[in-house]
Amino acid sequence: MDATLGAGGHARLLLEAIQPGGRLLAIDRDPAAVAGGRIQLSGFEPPATVVRGDFGDLDHIARSHGFAQVDAVLFDLGVSSMQLDDPARGFSFRGEGPLDMRMDPDNPVTAAQLANQLPERELAGLIRRLGEERWAARIAGFIVKRRPLRTTRDLAAAVEAAVPRAAWPRDIHPATRTFQALRMSVNDELGSLGNGLKSALSILTPGGRMAAISFHSLEDRTVKTFFIAESKDCVCPPQQPVCTCAHRASLRIVTRRPVLPDEEEIRANPRARSARLRVAERI
Ligand SMILES: C[S@@+](CC[C@H](N)C(=O)[O-])C[C@H]1O[C@@H](n2cnc3c(N)ncnc32)[C@H](O)[C@@H]1O
């Protein structure tokens, strides 16, 4: 299963690897990715099953499409280049577009709603927590003063004004973390990831593997913590003398440390520079 179809690069490689006869279920919550994937992945026998849905629900999606169990699940987290590079989707501070950031256009919450309607303290908390941004309070103050913000440019300009020049990060745009925080909140990315990992575990065959590629520390921590917890026989607090949780290990961690892209890969695909791959096997 490819839980994050995107532009279909991984899905195609997975399909090629399971020929002849292997079946692939590919899902994405973005209808544009699903429409593209249906065309791109149709030439195989059997053809890939391409479904629009949230991977937080992937066990139900799999069962209702004839995949009672699967041998592998891949999560390639975050936004796709297709989404990022389309100004109309509002994910990027490069280029002007509506402040949207929804992966699923039927999602009722947009980034504009968060930026324009959240109380200042909540907005600051969100930017601090999900963006790991130390200037969060000042940025939230500037956003509130400039309301209503309508475009990605409005948001980028508010952040640029809020963060003192001398404190601008050297390697990324000063608005990167704020955009990331709003995007993660709009799409409830950590909530979906937690549910997705649990769902994947529930449909993996023994010996089957799940792999997750994360692009920032909160995602990677979620994956790592899940893998560690599910690879232990007991998850009681350490100070508790007797185990009462009855938890049993269901995963074996394959990658003790995350796999990182090498220099050659980063040169060929600079967006891979912060990627971290973790893999675990169903016991
Ligand atoms: C980094 S891209 C995947 C790129 C893909 N591996 C490729 O080879 O082109 C991530 C994709 O996952 C989708 N996505 C993110 N969160 C999702 C979720 N909770 N459920 C379903 N799809 C999700 C996004 O819409 C996006 O298309």
The ligand as a MOL file (V3000), in Angstrom:
LIG
                    3D

  0  0  0     0  0            999 V3000
M  V30 BEGIN CTAB
M  V30 COUNTS 27 29 0 0 0
M  V30 BEGIN ATOM
M  V30 1 C 5.2850 13.8570 -0.1730 0
M  V30 2 S 3.8290 13.5700 -1.0840 0 CHG=1
M  V30 3 C 4.0100 11.9730 -1.7140 0
M  V30 4 C 4.8220 11.8970 -2.9480 0
M  V30 5 C 4.8290 10.4970 -3.5660 0
M  V30 6 N 5.4880 9.5340 -2.7180 0
M  V30 7 C 5.4470 10.4980 -4.9270 0
M  V30 8 O 6.2710 9.6110 -5.2080 0
M  V30 9 O 5.0920 11.3530 -5.7470 0 CHG=-1
M  V30 10 C 2.6120 13.3690 0.1280 0
M  V30 11 C 1.2140 13.1210 -0.3800 0
M  V30 12 O 0.4740 12.5650 0.7000 0
M  V30 13 C -0.8020 13.1080 0.7250 0
M  V30 14 N -1.2580 13.0500 2.1140 0
M  V30 15 C -0.7480 13.7090 3.1670 0
M  V30 16 N -1.4160 13.3810 4.2810 0
M  V30 17 C -2.3510 12.4830 3.9220 0
M  V30 18 C -3.3510 11.7640 4.6330 0
M  V30 19 N -3.5260 11.9190 5.9430 0
M  V30 20 N -4.1170 10.8950 3.9420 0
M  V30 21 C -3.9460 10.7160 2.6020 0
M  V30 22 N -3.0350 11.3840 1.8810 0
M  V30 23 C -2.2470 12.2560 2.5340 0
M  V30 24 C -0.6540 14.5070 0.1980 0
M  V30 25 O -1.8750 14.9610 -0.3430 0
M  V30 26 C 0.4560 14.3370 -0.8430 0
M  V30 27 O -0.0910 14.1160 -2.1060 0
M  V30 END ATOM
M  V30 BEGIN BOND
M  V30 1 1 1 2
M  V30 2 1 2 3
M  V30 3 1 2 10
M  V30 4 1 3 4
M  V30 5 1 4 5
M  V30 6 1 5 6
M  V30 7 1 5 7
M  V30 8 2 7 8
M  V30 9 1 7 9
M  V30 10 1 10 11
M  V30 11 1 11 12
M  V30 12 1 11 26
M  V30 13 1 12 13
M  V30 14 1 13 14
M  V30 15 1 13 24
M  V30 16 1 14 15
M  V30 17 1 14 23
M  V30 18 2 15 16
M  V30 19 1 16 17
M  V30 20 1 17 18
M  V30 21 2 17 23
M  V30 22 1 18 19
M  V30 23 2 18 20
M  V30 24 1 20 21
M  V30 25 2 21 22
M  V30 26 1 22 23
M  V30 27 1 24 25
M  V30 28 1 24 26
M  V30 29 1 26 27
M  V30 END BOND
M  V30 END CTAB
M  END
